Amino acid sequence: MRLLNIQSSPRGSKSASIRVTNAFLEAYRQACPGVMVDTLNVWEEKLPDFDQEAIGAKY
C-alpha cells in the first residue's frame, strides 16, 4: 500500500500539523509495516504558477 503525505505548512519543523501527521505515520507504519509513504512538501517543489488564466480555466 502507498500513502501520499502532503506537507503544506510554511513553518516546516515548527508546524504542529506536521508533528501530528508524523506521529500518525509512525503509528500507522507500526500497524502496517508494508506501507510506503511518499511525502510531497509543497514548499520544496517547483510547482506551476496558478494565475488568473488557470483560475478561469476551472470555470
VENDAFEN-V903112 format. One record per backbone hydrogen bond with DSSP energy under -0.5 kcal/mol. NH is the residue of the N-H (numbers start at 1). CO is the residue of the C=O. If there is no record, write none. Layout:
[[NH	CO] [NH	CO]]
This chain:
[[3	36] [5	3] [5	38] [6	4] [7	5] [7	40] [8	6] [12	9] [14	11] [15	12] [19	15] [20	16] [21	17] [22	18] [23	19] [24	20] [25	21] [26	22] [27	23] [28	24] [29	25] [30	26] [31	27] [32	28] [35	32] [36	1] [37	35] [38	3] [38	36] [39	37] [40	5] [41	39] [42	7] [42	40] [44	41] [45	41] [47	45] [51	49] [55	51] [56	52] [57	53] [58	54] [58	55] [59	56]]
